[in-house]
Amino acid sequence: MKTVLLFTRNGLGDAPEGLQQTLAVKFLSLLAQAEQKPERIVFYAEGVKLVCEGSLVLQWLKMLEAAGVELLVCSTCLEYFGLTDMVKVGQVGGMPGVLSALQEAEKVISL
């Protein structure tokens, strides 16, 4: 099944920032080690911070990308936060790519 995960926060869930980060590390580490993986992970809004220098989840995102998971990062969001030069993993693209990923998905999970 073509599954897309959406990260719109700098972490996971609606919680204090420290807890969001802890949950994202646990979730992505388990996902990286799981047999079944999503086709794509899309990062926009504050979620783009997860793919940038200093992120606690870079190791797991690199493993997911190496396993064939496409990581799509919103260029508009990176520009807004001044992070364009800090991306360490994934493919930077615009909203057309995000829209395409969502339209092609059989299942979309917003985290």
MDAnalysis code that builds the backbone (N, CA, C; Angstrom):
import MDAnalysis as mda
import numpy as np

u = mda.Universe.empty(333, n_residues=111, atom_resindex=np.repeat(np.arange(111), 3), trajectory=True)
u.add_TopologyAttr("name", ["N", "CA", "C"] * 111)
u.add_TopologyAttr("resid", np.arange(1, 112))
u.add_TopologyAttr("resname", ["MET", "LYS", "THR", "VAL", "LEU", "LEU", "PHE", "THR", "ARG", "ASN", "GLY", "LEU", "GLY", "ASP", "ALA", "PRO", "GLU", "GLY", "LEU", "GLN", "GLN", "THR", "LEU", "ALA", "VAL", "LYS", "PHE", "LEU", "SER", "LEU", "LEU", "ALA", "GLN", "ALA", "GLU", "GLN", "LYS", "PRO", "GLU", "ARG", "ILE", "VAL", "PHE", "TYR", "ALA", "GLU", "GLY", "VAL", "LYS", "LEU", "VAL", "CYS", "GLU", "GLY", "SER", "LEU", "VAL", "LEU", "GLN", "TRP", "LEU", "LYS", "MET", "LEU", "GLU", "ALA", "ALA", "GLY", "VAL", "GLU", "LEU", "LEU", "VAL", "CYS", "SER", "THR", "CYS", "LEU", "GLU", "TYR", "PHE", "GLY", "LEU", "THR", "ASP", "MET", "VAL", "LYS", "VAL", "GLY", "GLN", "VAL", "GLY", "GLY", "MET", "PRO", "GLY", "VAL", "LEU", "SER", "ALA", "LEU", "GLN", "GLU", "ALA", "GLU", "LYS", "VAL", "ILE", "SER", "LEU"])
u.atoms.positions = np.array([
    [0.842, -1.180, 0.000],
    [0.000, 0.000, 0.000],
    [0.890, 1.248, 0.000],
    [0.553, 2.212, -0.827],
    [1.311, 3.464, -0.915],
    [0.915, 4.379, 0.240],
    [1.744, 4.365, 1.282],
    [1.477, 5.164, 2.471],
    [2.415, 6.362, 2.516],
    [1.866, 7.510, 2.901],
    [2.646, 8.733, 3.085],
    [2.463, 9.191, 4.527],
    [3.575, 9.476, 5.191],
    [3.541, 10.057, 6.528],
    [3.799, 11.553, 6.403],
    [3.058, 12.357, 7.172],
    [3.234, 13.807, 7.174],
    [3.764, 14.259, 8.529],
    [4.874, 14.980, 8.494],
    [5.392, 15.617, 9.699],
    [5.226, 17.117, 9.537],
    [4.387, 17.722, 10.376],
    [4.158, 19.162, 10.317],
    [4.688, 19.872, 11.560],
    [5.202, 19.108, 12.493],
    [5.774, 19.669, 13.719],
    [7.225, 19.236, 13.842],
    [7.963, 19.932, 14.690],
    [9.353, 19.569, 14.959],
    [9.368, 18.471, 16.021],
    [8.713, 17.386, 15.703],
    [8.572, 16.273, 16.618],
    [7.309, 15.511, 16.278],
    [6.764, 14.865, 17.269],
    [5.603, 14.008, 17.048],
    [4.497, 14.368, 18.032],
    [3.319, 14.630, 17.504],
    [2.161, 14.894, 18.342],
    [2.058, 16.319, 18.843],
    [0.977, 16.574, 19.547],
    [0.695, 17.888, 20.120],
    [1.066, 17.834, 21.598],
    [2.336, 18.092, 21.881],
    [2.861, 17.958, 23.241],
    [3.967, 18.996, 23.425],
    [4.484, 19.146, 24.642],
    [5.629, 20.035, 24.827],
    [6.786, 19.604, 23.913],
    [7.612, 20.571, 23.502],
    [8.653, 20.304, 22.502],
    [9.567, 19.141, 22.879],
    [9.982, 19.055, 24.119],
    [10.866, 17.958, 24.539],
    [10.224, 16.602, 24.347],
    [8.950, 16.500, 24.674],
    [8.227, 15.241, 24.496],
    [8.026, 14.941, 23.013],
    [7.730, 15.967, 22.222],
    [7.595, 15.774, 20.771],
    [8.868, 15.161, 20.200],
    [10.011, 15.685, 20.607],
    [11.295, 15.191, 20.117],
    [11.534, 13.744, 20.545],
    [11.263, 13.445, 21.809],
    [11.444, 12.087, 22.325],
    [10.567, 11.098, 21.573],
    [9.320, 11.474, 21.345],
    [8.407, 10.594, 20.616],
    [8.853, 10.388, 19.169],
    [9.353, 11.443, 18.532],
    [9.820, 11.328, 17.146],
    [11.012, 10.387, 17.054],
    [11.938, 10.485, 17.998],
    [13.103, 9.591, 18.009],
    [12.644, 8.146, 18.142],
    [11.752, 7.890, 19.085],
    [11.276, 6.510, 19.289],
    [10.526, 6.003, 18.060],
    [9.621, 6.809, 17.552],
    [8.818, 6.394, 16.405],
    [9.698, 6.103, 15.189],
    [10.574, 7.044, 14.839],
    [11.387, 6.871, 13.627],
    [12.435, 5.777, 13.776],
    [12.944, 5.566, 14.985],
    [13.904, 4.471, 15.177],
    [13.205, 3.126, 14.976],
    [11.993, 2.999, 15.489],
    [11.230, 1.761, 15.287],
    [10.843, 1.579, 13.825],
    [10.437, 2.659, 13.178],
    [10.059, 2.590, 11.768],
    [11.251, 2.191, 10.900],
    [12.426, 2.747, 11.199],
    [13.630, 2.427, 10.423],
    [13.992, 0.949, 10.526],
    [13.645, 0.336, 11.639],
    [13.963, -1.070, 11.861],
    [12.829, -2.014, 11.468],
    [11.674, -1.451, 11.148],
    [10.505, -2.264, 10.796],
    [10.620, -2.805, 9.376],
    [9.960, -3.914, 9.151],
    [9.944, -4.502, 7.818],
    [9.109, -3.670, 6.853],
    [7.941, -3.251, 7.287],
    [7.039, -2.467, 6.450],
    [7.304, -0.977, 6.667],
    [7.579, -0.282, 5.576],
    [7.897, 1.140, 5.639],
    [6.967, 1.914, 4.702],
    [6.779, 3.198, 4.968],
    [5.959, 4.001, 4.060],
    [6.700, 4.250, 2.752],
    [5.968, 4.615, 1.734],
    [6.594, 4.962, 0.456],
    [7.303, 6.310, 0.557],
    [6.645, 7.252, 1.256],
    [7.189, 8.610, 1.381],
    [6.926, 9.154, 2.773],
    [7.813, 10.086, 3.160],
    [7.573, 10.907, 4.340],
    [7.701, 12.350, 3.872],
    [6.682, 13.151, 4.158],
    [6.650, 14.548, 3.737],
    [6.824, 15.440, 4.960],
    [7.702, 16.429, 4.830],
    [7.984, 17.369, 5.910],
    [7.611, 18.770, 5.449],
    [6.681, 19.412, 6.174],
    [6.385, 20.812, 5.890],
    [6.051, 21.519, 7.193],
    [5.854, 22.834, 7.123],
    [5.713, 23.686, 8.313],
    [6.934, 23.425, 9.215],
    [6.743, 23.344, 10.523],
    [7.889, 23.133, 11.414],
    [8.509, 21.745, 11.276],
    [7.830, 20.847, 10.585],
    [8.378, 19.513, 10.366],
    [9.687, 19.512, 9.605],
    [9.951, 20.568, 8.821],
    [11.205, 20.623, 8.059],
    [12.423, 20.654, 8.977],
    [12.233, 21.076, 10.206],
    [13.365, 21.135, 11.143],
    [13.918, 19.750, 11.449],
    [13.112, 18.724, 11.247],
    [13.550, 17.352, 11.513],
    [14.629, 16.874, 10.555],
    [14.717, 17.459, 9.369],
    [15.699, 17.009, 8.371],
    [16.953, 17.882, 8.360],
    [17.037, 18.813, 9.285],
    [18.125, 19.786, 9.288],
    [19.193, 19.473, 10.333],
    [20.347, 20.064, 10.126],
    [21.479, 19.937, 11.040],
    [21.017, 20.138, 12.481],
    [21.454, 19.239, 13.356],
    [21.103, 19.321, 14.766],
    [19.875, 18.521, 15.160],
    [19.144, 17.996, 14.188],
    [17.949, 17.206, 14.480],
    [18.344, 15.896, 15.162],
    [17.548, 15.506, 16.137],
    [17.801, 14.258, 16.864],
    [17.427, 13.009, 16.076],
    [16.745, 13.182, 14.959],
    [16.267, 12.017, 14.197],
    [17.005, 11.794, 12.876],
    [18.050, 12.545, 12.620],
    [18.761, 12.426, 11.335],
    [19.233, 11.005, 11.057],
    [19.777, 10.363, 12.055],
    [20.283, 8.993, 11.887],
    [19.189, 8.075, 11.349],
    [17.998, 8.183, 11.913],
    [16.898, 7.302, 11.522],
    [16.348, 7.686, 10.157],
    [16.299, 8.985, 9.884],
    [15.831, 9.416, 8.563],
    [16.798, 8.968, 7.472],
    [18.082, 9.012, 7.735],
    [19.070, 8.539, 6.755],
    [18.906, 7.041, 6.504],
    [18.614, 6.288, 7.553],
    [18.386, 4.847, 7.391],
    [17.140, 4.590, 6.556],
    [16.088, 5.346, 6.806],
    [14.850, 5.187, 6.040],
    [15.078, 5.536, 4.573],
    [15.798, 6.615, 4.319],
    [16.084, 7.017, 2.944],
    [16.923, 5.938, 2.242],
    [17.909, 5.394, 2.939],
    [18.751, 4.337, 2.375],
    [17.940, 3.076, 2.076],
    [16.845, 2.882, 2.814],
    [15.974, 1.720, 2.603],
    [14.949, 1.956, 1.503],
    [15.001, 3.135, 0.873],
    [14.121, 3.395, -0.257],
    [12.922, 4.289, 0.032],
    [12.818, 4.800, 1.251],
    [11.718, 5.710, 1.586],
    [12.075, 7.099, 1.051],
    [11.169, 7.681, 0.263],
    [11.393, 9.029, -0.272],
    [11.053, 10.052, 0.800],
    [11.998, 10.955, 1.073],
    [11.792, 12.024, 2.044],
    [11.660, 13.323, 1.267],
    [10.485, 13.932, 1.331],
    [10.194, 15.149, 0.578],
    [10.079, 16.322, 1.546],
    [10.862, 17.387, 1.291],
    [10.967, 18.521, 2.203],
    [10.500, 19.791, 1.493],
    [9.626, 20.546, 2.144],
    [9.047, 21.765, 1.571],
    [10.068, 22.903, 1.514],
    [10.363, 23.369, 0.306],
    [11.335, 24.448, 0.123],
    [10.825, 25.776, 0.678],
    [9.550, 26.058, 0.536],
    [8.976, 27.301, 1.065],
    [9.145, 27.366, 2.580],
    [8.921, 26.257, 3.237],
    [9.045, 26.197, 4.697],
    [10.507, 26.367, 5.125],
    [11.420, 25.727, 4.410],
    [12.841, 25.884, 4.707],
    [13.255, 27.349, 4.587],
    [12.810, 28.004, 3.517],
    [13.126, 29.414, 3.317],
    [12.545, 30.263, 4.444],
    [11.321, 29.997, 4.826],
    [10.663, 30.758, 5.887],
    [11.462, 30.708, 7.187],
    [11.961, 29.518, 7.548],
    [12.704, 29.347, 8.794],
    [14.202, 29.632, 8.633],
    [14.650, 29.968, 7.421],
    [16.075, 30.234, 7.196],
    [16.934, 28.990, 7.306],
    [16.403, 27.858, 6.879],
    [17.086, 26.566, 7.032],
    [17.544, 25.937, 5.717],
    [17.440, 26.669, 4.628],
    [17.729, 26.101, 3.314],
    [19.105, 25.437, 3.244],
    [20.098, 26.025, 3.878],
    [21.465, 25.492, 3.818],
    [21.762, 24.470, 4.914],
    [20.765, 24.111, 5.698],
    [21.001, 23.201, 6.820],
    [20.407, 21.810, 6.612],
    [19.844, 21.555, 5.440],
    [19.217, 20.257, 5.153],
    [20.291, 19.176, 5.068],
    [20.078, 18.082, 5.793],
    [21.037, 16.977, 5.830],
    [20.515, 15.685, 5.215],
    [19.214, 15.628, 4.927],
    [18.635, 14.406, 4.370],
    [17.356, 14.783, 3.626],
    [17.029, 14.020, 2.604],
    [15.788, 14.233, 1.869],
    [15.955, 15.047, 0.608],
    [14.850, 15.165, -0.127],
    [14.810, 15.923, -1.371],
    [13.984, 17.177, -1.140],
    [14.584, 18.320, -1.428],
    [13.874, 19.581, -1.275],
    [13.014, 19.812, -2.507],
    [11.745, 20.119, -2.278],
    [10.818, 20.370, -3.373],
    [9.744, 21.347, -2.933],
    [8.923, 21.726, -3.851],
    [7.876, 22.693, -3.556],
    [6.544, 22.043, -3.249],
    [5.554, 22.866, -3.095],
    [4.207, 22.395, -2.782],
    [3.631, 21.504, -3.881],
    [3.996, 21.686, -5.165],
    [3.505, 20.736, -6.165],
    [3.921, 19.289, -5.851],
    [5.132, 19.098, -5.335],
    [5.582, 17.761, -4.964],
    [4.810, 17.202, -3.782],
    [4.523, 18.078, -2.817],
    [3.728, 17.668, -1.660],
    [2.334, 17.252, -2.112],
    [1.724, 18.073, -2.945],
    [0.384, 17.777, -3.455],
    [0.369, 16.455, -4.225],
    [1.361, 16.253, -5.059],
    [1.464, 15.024, -5.840],
    [1.599, 13.804, -4.926],
    [2.445, 13.917, -3.905],
    [2.635, 12.804, -2.968],
    [1.323, 12.438, -2.286],
    [0.552, 13.455, -1.905],
    [-0.719, 13.205, -1.231],
    [-1.747, 12.595, -2.181],
    [-1.784, 13.083, -3.409],
    [-2.756, 12.572, -4.380],
    [-2.450, 11.142, -4.805],
    [-1.190, 10.776, -4.849],
    [-0.801, 9.437, -5.276],
    [-0.907, 8.399, -4.148],
    [-1.000, 8.862, -2.919],
    [-1.030, 7.959, -1.773],
    [-2.356, 7.221, -1.663],
    [-2.279, 5.991, -1.197],
    [-3.482, 5.238, -0.878],
    [-3.900, 5.513, 0.564],
    [-2.910, 5.868, 1.398],
    [-3.181, 6.186, 2.796],
    [-2.224, 7.290, 3.227],
    [-2.758, 8.317, 3.917],
    [-1.966, 9.426, 4.434],
    [-2.128, 9.453, 5.952],
    [-1.002, 9.491, 6.659],
    [-1.019, 9.531, 8.115],
    [-0.323, 10.805, 8.558],
    [-1.045, 11.655, 9.247],
    [-0.477, 12.911, 9.747],
    [-0.027, 12.688, 11.183],
    [1.233, 12.979, 11.427],
    [1.788, 12.775, 12.752],
    [1.938, 14.110, 13.420],
])
